[in-house]
């Protein structure tokens, strides 16, 4: 396993400066945003695909700091009912694949997306329960008419350009948000689809990250290191579904934390061990979204925490067995 960082949090710094900041913290891999919600501060495919000199400078900057790209990320919604939003997301995803091909990267990270509830919808509709019955009709439309056809077509394009891993971050608000929906889209489309597993979203939904890891196994393509604090009093009163602003830490049922500030060493050691058990040996990519800490403090503490618990060497022969 290698310590990684999702560099979007350092978007205010030039790439060279950002990588120079990360290297002393033991970071070896970077997940780089190239569209959608992560933005294009460090990596704009619309520029790099047209400008060979800019592309070469980009590569040289990574080599200078001995950094490997774990994935190019464009988190967006290509099946959005708003055609303009969907078209921009689709453009960014295709550009990410073309740039990945140029860079020799075989993976992109994104969201599955979420359609509306019918072809004329204006807004997305995330279905969270089975009744009233029309909710099941909405799900059927979303999966069979929108989600599966789009990703089947996109996977063909990606494979033609050397990208064979498309990792969905299971995220509430999108059709793929938990274990069974990751496996459902994978079964329907193909093994090129998998998970960019972020335990912070697993935790607040009430799932056990260790059991999720065991259930997903080879479907885990990438891993986000982010924690969640659960407020037991607020959950007891209001449950885990929460639309209050993330800045309302006292009032929310949960909010994101730097690793180790939502759950302890034992919790995270069990996660790392479970990843090793299912054969995952890739990036542990820090996504810093801790509203109580600065970028520097949250990221520094996360690096120290993870450097202490990552399993970085190959297994030993079981001489005792």
C-alpha positions, 0 to 999 in steps of 0.5 A: 500500500502507498500513502496518497493524497487527493490533491484538490485540497491544495488547489491554491498552490501550483502543482510543483509546490503542492507536490513539494509540500506532500513529499516530506509527509511520506506521500507517494501517490496523488489522485488528481482532479481533472474536472467536475467537483474536484475542478482542474486546478492542477490538471486541465485535460482541455489544455494538456491534450492540445499542448504537448509542451504543457503535458511534458511539463506536467509529467516532469513535475510528477517525476521530479517529486517521485509521485505516481498518479493513483487516478484521475478524478472527475466527480460529476453526474453524466446522467443528470436530467439537465442536459447541459450539466450532463453534457459537461460531465460527459465531456469531462469524463471522456477528456479524463480517459483521453488524458489517462491514456496519454499519461499511462494511467489505467484508472479514473474515479467518479460518481455513478450519477443520478438521473431524474424520475422521468425523461422530462425531469429538471432535478435528480431524484435519489430514491431511499425507500421502497414505498410508495410504489412509484419509487420502485418505478423511478428506480427501474427507469433510472437504472434500466433506461439511464444508468446502465446504458450510459455506463455500458457505452462509456466503458467501451470508450474507456477500454478502447483508450486503455482505461480498464478501471472506473471507480465509483465513490459510493456516495448518498445522493447517487444511484451507487451509494452502498455495497449492493449498488456497487455490485449491481452496476458491476454485474450489469455493465462489467468488471471495469466498474468498481469502487473508490471506497470512502469509509466516511460515507459508509460509517454515517450510513450505519455500515461496517467498513471492514464487512463492506471491504470483505463483501466488495473484495476485488471490486475495490479499485481505490480507497479514500482515507477520510473519517466521520464523527457520529454524534450519538445524541443527535442521531438518537433524536434525528437519525443519520439523514441530515441536511443541515450545513456541514458548518453546523458541527454541533447540530449535525448528526455526523460530520467528516473528520481527519482519520483518527478523529472520528474513530481510533487506531484499532478501527483503522488498523482493522480497515487496513488489515481487511484491505490486505486480506482481500488483496488490495495493495494500492493507494490509501488516498487522503481526502481532507474535509475536516471542518475543524482543522486547517488544511495543513494540520488536518493533512499533516495529522492524517499523514502521520496517522496513516504512516504508522498503520499502513502495511507497505511490505509484501507478506512474509512466508508463513514459516510457522505454519 
